[in-house]
Amino acid sequence: MNFNRIKIIHNPKSGFIKNPRIIRKVVEYILADAPFRYDYFETQYKGHAHEMAGKAQEEGYDAVVAIGGDGTANEVASALLNTPVVMGLVPIGSGNGLARGLGIPVSVRRSVRLLLDGQVRAIDAGRIAHRNFFVTTGMGFDALIGKLFDDRSLRGPLPYFYIGVREFFFYQPEVFTLQFDGRSIRKPALLVTIANTQQWGNSVIVAPNARPDDGLLDVCIIHSVGIFTALYHFPKLFTGKIDRIRHYEHYQTKALRIIRQKPGPFHVDGEPDETGQSVDITVSHKALKIIVP
């Protein structure tokens, strides 16, 4: 990698370190003798990272580094799609699904050091409705939990797990119709996840077969199950064996349409959003250049 100028964009509201100056000092220490010039910015509002990253190419930057969670990473990556500008990622969020899916260390020091000794990899980008995704998108139970989790001030896996168990008892599964490759599948499902990488985040592997640069979307369907069945199989989400249970279906495709019973929530890389009854999902092959180990 040969960079001349790098723009670093830090979301100071991401992560558990509440003093953003601590992270900046680590970055400055690691890059003290870097062979490139860098400029450091902090976001002021939602969408600000996307705005700043979108100006990087015309400003003469070779790379843009996102310091934040999957939401910040999504904003920056979306702005850099199909451009020569390379993305770097310093994951400090609660899930860090993109970093984990690409083998980027969940450590400020080690991930910053990748700017010096990493390599550039081209990965795919998914598109659902008006949003891009690089980790997963989905509808059903996980989208509802993501929406409720987003409204809370507490972050991390424990509050997420608590909300999931609480809501499981009251959740009414939707019936989804999936249309792709000339077939139509109608399923009552707990959730439908479309994956570009293997996991949601926090090492929860929902799509063990997903590869971020194969030009395919992994369609994962988990059927409606009872609470005891769900708890019994839950550990398999951490071992990469969830695809071995009979309540799980998996397909691969380049594009699909999902028709649901009524408008409702969906998520992109963990960020909640709303969609209508019908939504199209596509993939762009190797549309983003990103620094990895």
N, C-alpha and C positions, 0 to 999 in steps of 0.2 A: 504494500500500500504506500502510495506517495501522495500525501495531502499537503496543500499549501495553506489553506484556511479552513477552519472548522467553526461552526456555530453550535454552541452548547445551550440547550433550552432546558431549564430546571423548573419543574412544578413544585414549589415549596410546600404545597399542601399534601403531597403524596408521602406515604410511608409513616413510620413510627418515630423518626427523628424530627422533632418539632423545630429545631433550630437549623434553618437552611445554611447558615454560615459554616457549620461543621462539615457538611457535604462539600461545600465549595472549597474549603481548606484542603480536604483530601484530594480533590481534583487538581488544585494548584500544586500540591506536593508531587503527585504522580507525574504531572505534565510539565514539571519545572524545566526539564531539558528536552522537551518535545521538539522535533524538527519541523514543526508547523506553528502557525499563529492561530490562536483561538480567541473567540469572543464569548462572554458568558452572560446569559440573560435569564431572568425569572419571569414566569407567566403571572399575569394579573387577573385573569378570568378564564372561564371555560371557553375553549376555542382559540385562545391566544397562541398556544403552541402551533396549531395548524396555520394560523396567519403568519407567524414568524418563519416557520419552515417553508411556507409557500413562496417567500421572497428570497430564499437562500440562493437559488441558482442565478437570478439576476444580480444579486449582490456579490457574486463571485466566490461563493463557498463551495468546497469540494464535498463536504460532509456536514450532516446535522446530527447532533447527539441529543437524544431524549433522556432526561433524568426524571424518572417518575414511574407510575404504574402502567398497566395495560391501556388505560384511557389516554394518557399522555402519549404513549407509544403509538396508539392508533391515530391520534391527531397528526403526529409528525409523519408517520408512514404514509398516511393518506395524501399528504401534501407532496410527497416525493415520488409517488407512483409514476412509472414510465419516464423518469428523468435520469440524467447521469449522476445526480447527487446521491451519495452513499449515506445510509443511516447508521448511527451508532446507538447503543442502548445501555443505560446504566439503570438496572431495575431496582426500584426502592418501594414498590407498591405492596399491596396485601396479597396478591395472587401471583403476579409475574408469569403469566401463562406463556407469553411470547418468548421471554428469556429462557424459561425452562424448556420450552419446546425446541429451541435452537442451541441449547447447551451453553448459553451465556451465563457466567457465574452470577449468582444472586449475592454479590458482594461489591460494594462501591469500589474498593481498591482494585480487585481483580478485573472487574468489568471496564473500569477506566483504562487499565493497562492494555486492554485489547486494542485501544486506539493506537498503540505503539507496536504491538506484535500480533494482532489478529489478521484475519483474512476476509475478503469480501465474498459473500454468497448471494446468489439471486434466488428469491423465494416467490411463491405465488401470493396472490391477493384475491380474497373473495369479495363478492358484492351482493348485498341483499337490500332490496328497496333503494333507499337513497344513501346507504351507508356501506363503507368498506370494512372488511374484517380480515385479520391476519392470524388469529388463534381459532376461535369458534364463534358461531352464531347459533341461536336456537330458540325454540318455542316450547311452551309447556311449563312444567314445574320449575325447572332451573331458571327460566325467564322471570317467573313470578317471584322466586326467592331473590334473584338479582335486583329486581325492582324494590322489594322491601328492604333488602340490605343497603341499597343506595341511599335510603332515607334515614339510616342510622348514622350516628357519629362514631360509633365503635367500629373498628376494622379488624381484619384478621379472620382465621378459620373458625375460631370458637363461636363468635356471634353468628357467622354464616350457618354453622352446623345447628346452632340452637334454633334459628328461624326455620331451617329446613325441617327439623323434627316437629316443631310446633305446627307448621302449616300442613304437614303431610296428612294429619288426621282429618283435615277439612277439605283437602284438595279434590276437585272433581276432574278427572282426566278428560282431555279433549279428544275429538275424533279428527284426525288429519288425513288429507288425501295428498299423496306425493306423486307427481307426474314427472317422469324422466325416462329418456332412452326408449320411448315408445310404449312404456308401461305405466299403469296407474295402480297405486297401492293405497288402500284405505285402512287406517289403523286407529283404534283407540289406544292412546299412548300416554305414559307418564310424561315423556319429553321426547323431542326430536332435536338432535344436535347435528349441525353441519360443521365439520372440522377441517381445518387446514393443518393444524399441528395436533399432537396426540392428546393434549390435556387442557382442561379448563384453567388450571393454575393450582398452586399449592400441592403439586405432584398428584393431582386427581386425574387419572388417565381414562378418558371417555372413549378415545379412538385409537386403540393400540396400533392399528395399521396405517395411520395417517402419516404422510410425508409432505413437508411444506414446499417441495419443488417438483412434484410429479405431475402437475397440471390437472389434478383430480380433487374433487371434494369428497370427503368421507361422510356418508349419511348414516347416522347412528340413531336407532330407535330403541328406547327402553319401554317395555310394555307396563301397563298398570299392574302393580303388585301390592300385596298387603304389607303392613309395617314390619312384621317379623321376617318376611322374605327379604324385604329391603335391607333390614339391619344385618341379616345373615350374609348377603352378598356384597354389602357396602365395602368391606375390606378389599375386594377384588378391584375396586376403582384405584387403589394405590399400588397394586401389584401388576397391573397391566393385563389382568385376566378376565375383565368384565365381559369380553366378547365370547367367553366360553359358557355363559349361562343361557338357558333356553328363552329367557325373557328379553334377550337382546338380538336385534337385527342390524345388519351392516350392508351397505351398498357403496359403490363408488361411481361418480358421474362427473361430467363437466358442467352440467346445468340442470336445474330442476325447478319445478313450481310446487309450492305448498299451498293448499287450500284448507282453511280452517273453518270452524262452524260460525265464528263471529270475530270481529276485530279484537285484538288483544296485545299483550306485551311480547316483545322478543328482546334479545340482547345481542350486542356485537362486542366481542372481547370483554364480556362482563358488564358493559355499560347498557342500562335499560333504554328501551325505546318502544314505540307503538307502531303497529302495522294493521292493514286492513285484512279482509278475509282471504285474499289471494296475494301471493308475493313470489317474485322470481329471484333465483339465486344463481350466480354465475362465478366463474373463476378466470383470472388473468394469469397466464403462465409466466413465471419468473419476472414479475413486474416491479419488484422492489429489490434494491441492492442493500445488503445489511452486513455489518461487521460481526463476525463470529469467531470462536477460537480456531 
